Amino acid sequence: MPALICGSFAYDCIMVFPGRFADQILPDQIHMLNVAFLVPELRREFGGCAGNIAFNLKLLGGEGEPMGAVGHDFAPYAGWMDDHGVSRRFLLEVPSAFTAQAYITTDMQDNQITAFHPGAMGHAHEIAVPADAGFSWGMVSPDGREAMIDHARQFAETGIPFVFDPGQGLPMFDGDDLERFIEQASVVAVNDYEGQMLQDRTGLSAEQISQRVDALVITRGSEGSVVIRDGQVTEIPTARPSAVSDPTGCGDAYRAGLLYGLMAGADWETTGRIASLMGAIKISSHGTQNHHLNPDNFRERFIENFGYEPGV
């Protein structure tokens, strides 16, 4: 049974600054910030959380159908999805809008500055989670505010367990909103910065959040990740990348691994390691959907990194 992945589709304009942001920003002048970064490298990639997660899930051999709103300029992305066997059944095209656009600048320490134009994403709430399409899992990832609220409620009403992945959309919600998401979700997945913001806005500790869901997953970049279940912490180690090229999209690759493990019924130790390895595979390639894998290679790398068969 497939997963339904609600979230954004976007064109990512990715720029690499061959230095450190910290060297260009004067701490005592932050109140009058006026900074320009020379970025000799520029790429335009297919992205957006729903698109990235669905692409990575397909690479793993899982079935995921992305759901979101796109604009009148979506044809090149649509062709890419068709070429890679990713379903477009639950996409809404908005003729009056552009597909969302992200402008991402990354420095040599993997810090990022992003500007985002939502475009058609503001119409994503016009698509509803289907109650009878046979989905085993869902995901609510960054999207329009109204869409994230509606889709979480619809998953809960239809009894489909889902992962709440607020990502960069988290600042749109206050504490009451976020507590409602937590009560509706089966799994909450955040990075360490988002996890602290989630705790600050809800007034709940990580342990308290974990007691309201099946699992709270917190990624910590090069320090690995943790799965917290009813206050008990399981450490998930990092996997070794073949190269470190571009961190953009690693979180989405990790979340695809989470979904794959959940759909396969794997234990959390294995599910977290599948997710960790997917992040390592992605970071070795530029862009969010330019990496490749096959089941045999994935199995070999899993054993090499973690010392046992994934069994899924």
Protein Blocks (a to p, Z undefined) as FASTA:
>chain_A
ZZddeddddddddddddbdfklmpcfklmmmgccddddfbccdddedjklmmmmmmmmno
pacdddddddfklmmmmmmmmmnopafklcccdfkbccddddddddfkopacddddfklm
mmmmmpccdfklopabdcdddddfklmmmmmmmmmmnopacdddfkjmlmmpcfklmmmm
mmmpmbdcddfklmmmmmmmnopafklmmmmmmbdcddehjnopaddeehiacddddddd
fbdfblghklmmmmmmmmmmmmnopafklmmmmmmmmmmmmmmpgcjklcccdfklmmmm
mmmmnopaehZZ
